[in-house]
Amino acid sequence: MNKEAEIRARLMAVFTVQELEVINESSLHAGHGGDDGSGESHFRVRLKASELASLSRVARHRAVHKALGSLTHEIHALALELS
């Protein structure tokens, strides 16, 4: 399973997803720091989930990082847009 699909699967397993978009932005960072040549180093996640609605911005980010677990160590950059 590629990282984009794994991100999607892990988030859907933990949250009641209302909207989810996982965007691989690795090509925008080719040759820059953190580009490992895999084409799977930089991602943007747009997530709307009922569990996140009442949380602070920091708590939302922590919840997503917890859901992704060890996968966060395999990604150089993860931009989060959460609601």
Secondary structure, DSSP 8 states (H G I E B T S, - for coil): --HHHHHHHHHHHHS-EEEEEEEE-GGGGTTSTT--SSS-SEEEEEEEEGGGTTS-HHHHHHHHHHHHGGGGGG-SEEEEEE-
